[in-house]
């Protein structure tokens, strides 16, 4: 049995991945942004161990969430599933970019890290301007390129951790909309598979998966200098240094 923490698991893909992992017999800790959503999450994912509460658009709340997660011990896997789309650039930056960076830096290092990506990262801007980070407002596409840069940096710097990103596809969740054409089941199952499977295919790092298969990603995400620039900019904004080991 693995212990797994999933951000943004009150609904959507995070909740579905949580249900899948609980059904497989794993110990799953949920996350919700407020008390009402936390209550709903525990109701809709019977068997979940507990739920932690934090609004990831608030940097200080995200830091506290890391401390609360660490108080529970060290997880076998963390799925950085939380994400926002149709909202302000400031909230997108805080939730999609800074929250996974902070939680990666501050939480006890798990054996596996899974980051939620999107094929929209392909139109993200690889020109990481300091002014943009200081302003704290980015597009959704930019934020998903940031996620991939973080994934690749973690895979390179932490060889003892399996760190990978997942493109769930354009699936019919609240974020994706009812008319989204992609396969919802394959979207959340890939997260669960990377978090808990003992298959050799998941014991890799620095990969970008779509429906359990390696997929094409923007080549700039593999640029070590760009990864380092991203980490430095995140540190400047948050005051949190990325631990090298």
C-alpha positions as a Markdown table, in Angstrom:
| # | Residue | x | y | z |
|---|---|---|---|---|
| 1 | Unk | 0.0 | 0.0 | 0.0 |
| 2 | Unk | 1.3 | 3.4 | -1.0 |
| 3 | Unk | 0.6 | 6.7 | 0.7 |
| 4 | Unk | -0.3 | 9.4 | -1.8 |
| 5 | Unk | -1.2 | 13.1 | -1.6 |
| 6 | Unk | -3.2 | 14.7 | -4.4 |
| 7 | Unk | -3.6 | 18.5 | -4.7 |
| 8 | Unk | -6.9 | 19.7 | -6.1 |
| 9 | Unk | -8.7 | 16.5 | -5.3 |
| 10 | Unk | -12.1 | 17.9 | -4.4 |
| 11 | Unk | -13.3 | 17.5 | -7.9 |
| 12 | Unk | -12.3 | 16.8 | -11.5 |
| 13 | Unk | -9.3 | 14.6 | -12.4 |
| 14 | Unk | -7.9 | 14.8 | -8.9 |
| 15 | Unk | -11.0 | 13.4 | -7.3 |
| 16 | Unk | -11.2 | 10.7 | -9.9 |
| 17 | Unk | -7.6 | 9.7 | -9.4 |
| 18 | Unk | -8.1 | 9.7 | -5.7 |
| 19 | Unk | -11.1 | 7.3 | -6.0 |
| 20 | Unk | -9.1 | 5.0 | -8.3 |
| 21 | Unk | -6.2 | 4.9 | -5.9 |
| 22 | Unk | -8.4 | 4.3 | -2.8 |
| 23 | Unk | -10.1 | 1.5 | -4.7 |
| 24 | Unk | -6.7 | 0.0 | -5.3 |
| 25 | Unk | -6.1 | -0.1 | -1.5 |
| 26 | Unk | -3.8 | 2.9 | -1.2 |
| 27 | Unk | -3.8 | 5.5 | 1.6 |
| 28 | Unk | -4.9 | 8.8 | -0.1 |
| 29 | Unk | -4.8 | 12.2 | 1.5 |
| 30 | Unk | -6.9 | 14.8 | -0.3 |
| 31 | Unk | -6.6 | 18.5 | -0.7 |
| 32 | Unk | -9.3 | 21.2 | -1.0 |
| 33 | Unk | -9.1 | 25.0 | -1.0 |
| 34 | Unk | -11.7 | 25.6 | 1.7 |
| 35 | Unk | -13.7 | 23.8 | 4.4 |
| 36 | Unk | -16.9 | 23.3 | 2.3 |
| 37 | Unk | -15.0 | 21.7 | -0.5 |
| 38 | Unk | -13.0 | 19.6 | 2.0 |
| 39 | Unk | -16.3 | 18.2 | 3.4 |
| 40 | Unk | -17.5 | 17.4 | -0.1 |
| 41 | Unk | -14.2 | 15.8 | -1.0 |
| 42 | Unk | -14.4 | 13.4 | 2.0 |
| 43 | Unk | -18.0 | 12.5 | 1.2 |
| 44 | Unk | -17.3 | 11.9 | -2.5 |
| 45 | Unk | -14.1 | 9.9 | -1.9 |
| 46 | Unk | -15.1 | 7.3 | 0.7 |
| 47 | Unk | -12.0 | 5.7 | 2.2 |
| 48 | Unk | -9.7 | 8.7 | 1.8 |
| 49 | Unk | -7.5 | 9.0 | 4.9 |
| 50 | Unk | -8.1 | 12.8 | 5.4 |
| 51 | Unk | -8.2 | 16.1 | 3.7 |
| 52 | Unk | -5.9 | 19.1 | 4.0 |
| 53 | Unk | -7.1 | 22.6 | 3.3 |
| 54 | Unk | -5.3 | 25.5 | 1.6 |
| 55 | Unk | -6.0 | 28.1 | -1.0 |
| 56 | Unk | -3.1 | 27.6 | -3.4 |
| 57 | Unk | -3.6 | 31.1 | -4.8 |
| 58 | Unk | -2.1 | 32.3 | -1.5 |
| 59 | Unk | 1.6 | 31.7 | -1.3 |
| 60 | Unk | 1.7 | 31.7 | 2.5 |
| 61 | Unk | -1.2 | 29.2 | 2.6 |
| 62 | Unk | 0.7 | 27.0 | 0.3 |
| 63 | Unk | 3.7 | 27.1 | 2.6 |
| 64 | Unk | 1.5 | 26.1 | 5.5 |
| 65 | Unk | 0.1 | 23.3 | 3.5 |
| 66 | Unk | 3.6 | 21.9 | 3.0 |
| 67 | Unk | 4.1 | 22.0 | 6.7 |
| 68 | Unk | 0.8 | 20.2 | 7.4 |
| 69 | Unk | 1.6 | 17.5 | 4.8 |
| 70 | Unk | 5.0 | 17.0 | 6.4 |
| 71 | Unk | 3.4 | 16.5 | 9.8 |
| 72 | Unk | 1.8 | 13.4 | 8.3 |
| 73 | Unk | 5.1 | 12.0 | 7.3 |
| 74 | Unk | 6.7 | 11.3 | 3.9 |
| 75 | Unk | 4.4 | 10.3 | 1.1 |
| 76 | Unk | 5.3 | 7.6 | -1.4 |
| 77 | Unk | 3.9 | 9.8 | -4.2 |
| 78 | Unk | 2.6 | 13.3 | -4.6 |
| 79 | Unk | 0.3 | 14.2 | -7.5 |
| 80 | Unk | 0.4 | 18.0 | -8.3 |
| 81 | Unk | -3.0 | 18.0 | -9.9 |
| 82 | Unk | -4.4 | 21.4 | -8.8 |
| 83 | Unk | -4.8 | 23.9 | -11.6 |
| 84 | Unk | -6.9 | 26.8 | -12.7 |
| 85 | Unk | -7.7 | 28.0 | -16.2 |
| 86 | Unk | -10.4 | 30.7 | -16.7 |
| 87 | Unk | -9.2 | 33.2 | -14.1 |
| 88 | Unk | -6.8 | 36.0 | -13.7 |
| 89 | Unk | -3.1 | 35.7 | -14.7 |
| 90 | Unk | -2.2 | 36.3 | -11.1 |
| 91 | Unk | -4.2 | 33.4 | -9.8 |
| 92 | Unk | -2.9 | 31.2 | -12.7 |
| 93 | Unk | 0.6 | 32.0 | -11.8 |
| 94 | Unk | 0.1 | 31.3 | -8.0 |
| 95 | Unk | -1.8 | 28.0 | -8.4 |
| 96 | Unk | -0.3 | 26.5 | -11.6 |
| 97 | Unk | 3.3 | 27.7 | -11.3 |
| 98 | Unk | 4.2 | 28.7 | -7.7 |
| 99 | Unk | 2.2 | 26.1 | -5.8 |
| 100 | Unk | 3.9 | 23.0 | -7.3 |
| 101 | Unk | 7.3 | 24.7 | -7.0 |
| 102 | Unk | 6.7 | 25.5 | -3.3 |
| 103 | Unk | 5.3 | 22.1 | -2.4 |
| 104 | Unk | 8.1 | 20.4 | -4.2 |
| 105 | Unk | 10.7 | 22.4 | -2.4 |
| 106 | Unk | 9.1 | 22.3 | 1.1 |
| 107 | Unk | 7.5 | 18.9 | 1.4 |
| 108 | Unk | 9.4 | 15.8 | 2.4 |
| 109 | Unk | 10.8 | 14.3 | -0.7 |
| 110 | Unk | 8.5 | 11.4 | -2.0 |
| 111 | Unk | 9.6 | 8.5 | -4.2 |
| 112 | Unk | 7.4 | 9.7 | -7.0 |
| 113 | Unk | 6.2 | 13.2 | -8.2 |
| 114 | Unk | 3.5 | 13.6 | -10.8 |
| 115 | Unk | 2.8 | 17.0 | -12.3 |
| 116 | Unk | -0.3 | 17.9 | -14.3 |
| 117 | Unk | 0.6 | 19.3 | -17.7 |
| 118 | Unk | -1.3 | 20.2 | -20.8 |
| 119 | Unk | -0.6 | 20.3 | -24.5 |
| 120 | Unk | -1.2 | 24.0 | -24.3 |
| 121 | Unk | 2.3 | 24.3 | -23.0 |
| 122 | Unk | 3.4 | 24.0 | -26.6 |
| 123 | Unk | 2.3 | 27.6 | -27.1 |
| 124 | Unk | 3.9 | 28.8 | -23.8 |
| 125 | Unk | 6.6 | 31.5 | -23.9 |
| 126 | Unk | 10.1 | 30.1 | -23.1 |
| 127 | Unk | 11.4 | 33.6 | -22.7 |
| 128 | Unk | 11.2 | 33.8 | -19.0 |
| 129 | Unk | 11.2 | 37.5 | -18.2 |
| 130 | Unk | 12.0 | 38.6 | -14.7 |
| 131 | Unk | 9.4 | 41.4 | -14.9 |
| 132 | Unk | 6.7 | 38.8 | -15.7 |
| 133 | Unk | 7.5 | 36.8 | -12.6 |
| 134 | Unk | 7.7 | 39.9 | -10.4 |
| 135 | Unk | 4.3 | 41.0 | -11.7 |
| 136 | Unk | 3.0 | 37.5 | -11.1 |
| 137 | Unk | 0.7 | 37.3 | -14.0 |
| 138 | Unk | 1.0 | 34.7 | -16.8 |
| 139 | Unk | -1.1 | 32.8 | -19.3 |
| 140 | Unk | -2.4 | 29.3 | -18.8 |
| 141 | Unk | -0.1 | 28.1 | -21.6 |
| 142 | Unk | 2.9 | 29.8 | -19.9 |
| 143 | Unk | 2.1 | 28.2 | -16.6 |
| 144 | Unk | 2.0 | 24.7 | -18.1 |
| 145 | Unk | 5.4 | 25.2 | -19.7 |
| 146 | Unk | 6.6 | 26.2 | -16.2 |
| 147 | Unk | 5.2 | 22.9 | -14.9 |
| 148 | Unk | 7.2 | 21.0 | -17.5 |
| 149 | Unk | 10.4 | 23.0 | -16.7 |
| 150 | Unk | 9.9 | 22.1 | -13.0 |
| 151 | Unk | 9.3 | 18.5 | -13.9 |
| 152 | Unk | 12.5 | 18.2 | -15.9 |
| 153 | Unk | 14.5 | 20.1 | -13.3 |
| 154 | Unk | 13.4 | 17.8 | -10.6 |
| 155 | Unk | 14.2 | 14.7 | -12.7 |
| 156 | Unk | 17.7 | 16.0 | -13.3 |
| 157 | Unk | 18.5 | 17.2 | -9.8 |
| 158 | Unk | 16.8 | 14.4 | -7.8 |
| 159 | Unk | 17.9 | 11.1 | -9.4 |
| 160 | Unk | 16.4 | 9.1 | -6.5 |
| 161 | Unk | 12.9 | 10.4 | -7.4 |
| 162 | Unk | 10.7 | 9.4 | -10.4 |
| 163 | Unk | 9.4 | 12.8 | -11.6 |
| 164 | Unk | 7.1 | 13.0 | -14.6 |
| 165 | Unk | 4.4 | 15.2 | -16.1 |
| 166 | Unk | 1.0 | 14.1 | -17.4 |
| 167 | Unk | -1.1 | 15.6 | -20.2 |
| 168 | Unk | -4.6 | 14.3 | -19.4 |
| 169 | Unk | -6.0 | 15.6 | -22.7 |
| 170 | Unk | -9.0 | 17.8 | -23.2 |
| 171 | Unk | -11.4 | 15.9 | -21.0 |
| 172 | Unk | -15.0 | 16.6 | -19.9 |
| 173 | Unk | -14.4 | 18.0 | -16.4 |
| 174 | Unk | -15.7 | 21.3 | -15.0 |
| 175 | Unk | -12.5 | 22.9 | -16.3 |
| 176 | Unk | -12.6 | 21.2 | -19.7 |
| 177 | Unk | -16.3 | 21.5 | -20.3 |
| 178 | Unk | -19.0 | 18.9 | -21.1 |
| 179 | Unk | -18.2 | 18.9 | -24.8 |
| 180 | Unk | -14.5 | 18.1 | -24.4 |
| 181 | Unk | -13.6 | 15.2 | -26.8 |
| 182 | Unk | -10.9 | 13.3 | -24.9 |
| 183 | Unk | -11.1 | 10.2 | -22.8 |
| 184 | Unk | -11.7 | 11.1 | -19.2 |
| 185 | Unk | -10.9 | 7.7 | -17.8 |
| 186 | Unk | -7.5 | 7.6 | -19.5 |
| 187 | Unk | -6.8 | 11.1 | -18.2 |
| 188 | Unk | -7.0 | 10.3 | -14.5 |
| 189 | Unk | -5.8 | 6.7 | -14.8 |
| 190 | Unk | -2.4 | 7.9 | -16.1 |
| 191 | Unk | -1.9 | 9.9 | -12.9 |
| 192 | Unk | -2.9 | 6.9 | -10.7 |
| 193 | Unk | -0.7 | 4.6 | -12.8 |
| 194 | Unk | 2.4 | 6.8 | -12.4 |
| 195 | Unk | 1.7 | 7.2 | -8.6 |
| 196 | Unk | 1.4 | 3.6 | -7.7 |
| 197 | Unk | 2.1 | 1.0 | -10.4 |
| 198 | Unk | 5.0 | -1.3 | -10.1 |
| 199 | Unk | 5.4 | -1.7 | -13.8 |
| 200 | Unk | 8.7 | -0.9 | -15.3 |
| 201 | Unk | 7.2 | 1.7 | -17.6 |
| 202 | Unk | 6.5 | 4.1 | -14.7 |
| 203 | Unk | 10.0 | 3.7 | -13.1 |
| 204 | Unk | 11.4 | 6.5 | -15.2 |
| 205 | Unk | 11.9 | 10.2 | -14.8 |
| 206 | Unk | 11.8 | 13.3 | -16.9 |
| 207 | Unk | 9.0 | 12.0 | -19.2 |
| 208 | Unk | 5.9 | 13.6 | -20.5 |
| 209 | Unk | 3.0 | 11.2 | -20.6 |
| 210 | Unk | -0.3 | 11.2 | -22.5 |
| 211 | Unk | -2.6 | 8.2 | -21.9 |
| 212 | Unk | 0.3 | 6.1 | -20.5 |
| 213 | Unk | 2.5 | 6.8 | -23.5 |
| 214 | Unk | 5.5 | 9.2 | -23.8 |
| 215 | Unk | 4.4 | 12.3 | -25.8 |
| 216 | Unk | 6.0 | 15.2 | -27.6 |
| 217 | Unk | 6.8 | 18.2 | -25.6 |
| 218 | Unk | 8.4 | 21.6 | -26.3 |
| 219 | Unk | 12.1 | 21.0 | -26.7 |
| 220 | Unk | 12.9 | 24.1 | -24.7 |
| 221 | Unk | 11.6 | 22.3 | -21.6 |
| 222 | Unk | 14.7 | 20.2 | -21.7 |
| 223 | Unk | 17.1 | 23.2 | -21.7 |
| 224 | Unk | 19.1 | 23.0 | -18.5 |
| 225 | Unk | 19.9 | 26.7 | -18.5 |
| 226 | Unk | 16.2 | 27.6 | -18.9 |
| 227 | Unk | 15.3 | 25.2 | -16.1 |
| 228 | Unk | 17.8 | 26.9 | -13.8 |
| 229 | Unk | 16.5 | 30.3 | -14.8 |
| 230 | Unk | 13.0 | 29.2 | -13.9 |
| 231 | Unk | 14.1 | 27.9 | -10.5 |
| 232 | Unk | 16.0 | 31.1 | -9.8 |
| 233 | Unk | 13.0 | 33.3 | -10.7 |
| 234 | Unk | 10.7 | 31.2 | -8.5 |
| 235 | Unk | 13.1 | 31.6 | -5.6 |
| 236 | Unk | 13.2 | 35.3 | -6.1 |
| 237 | Unk | 9.4 | 35.5 | -6.0 |
| 238 | Unk | 8.8 | 33.1 | -3.1 |
| 239 | Unk | 12.0 | 33.3 | -1.0 |
| 240 | Unk | 12.2 | 29.5 | -1.1 |
| 241 | Unk | 15.3 | 27.9 | -2.5 |
| 242 | Unk | 15.1 | 24.6 | -4.5 |
| 243 | Unk | 17.0 | 22.0 | -2.5 |
| 244 | Unk | 19.6 | 20.3 | -4.6 |
| 245 | Unk | 19.4 | 17.0 | -2.7 |
